[in-house]
Structure formats: structure tokens, C-alpha cells
Amino acid sequence: MNTPLESHDPYLRTCTEPEVTALLRELHERGRPFGILWGSAAVNGTTIDGRLLVDFGDTSVATLLNLLTLLRATDRPA
């Protein structure tokens, strides 16, 4: 099992807005079969200590990546 990313993980400082936008598109595709629908989720341009926030409750990219990790592990096609 993968260890979840923490919101302060240094890796997250390397994430760019286009990369996070692509991850959000993947979340929309993979989450749809599970009823995970965040049509308004987007990179909000705000950073905290160099880390981008995702606008669905101003969560960190770590939350987005951890959720995608769980969805990818379901073996359901995107």
C-alpha cells in the first residue's frame, strides 16, 4: 500500500498549474463511476508555502493525489 502524501511534502512544490489541471481532469473521469463529481474543482491560483491549492474546499494537491491513488487502485477503467 502506498503511504499517503502529507500536505507539506516537498514534492508538491514541483506541481505546476497545468499538471494539477490534468490531475483534476483524471479525477473527473475516474471519479464519475463512483459518484465523485467535482465539476467546479479547479486550481485556484493560491499557494501556501509554495504549494498550489485546489478549489474544492481549498484543499491541497496532496488530497487530490491521495484520492487519485485510491481511485487508480480500484481497477475500474477511467
LINZIPE-V804664 format. One record per backbone hydrogen bond with DSSP energy under -1.0 kcal/mol. NH is the residue of the N-H (numbers start at 1). CO is the residue of the C=O. If there is no record, write none. Layout:
nh | co
NH | CO
NH | CO
This chain:
nh | co
9 | 6
12 | 9
13 | 10
14 | 11
15 | 12
20 | 16
21 | 17
22 | 18
23 | 19
24 | 20
25 | 21
26 | 22
27 | 23
28 | 24
29 | 25
30 | 26
31 | 27
32 | 28
34 | 31
35 | 32
36 | 31
37 | 35
41 | 38
44 | 53
48 | 51
51 | 48
53 | 46
54 | 59
55 | 42
56 | 54
59 | 54
64 | 60
65 | 61
66 | 62
67 | 63
68 | 64
69 | 65
70 | 66
71 | 67
72 | 68
73 | 69
74 | 71
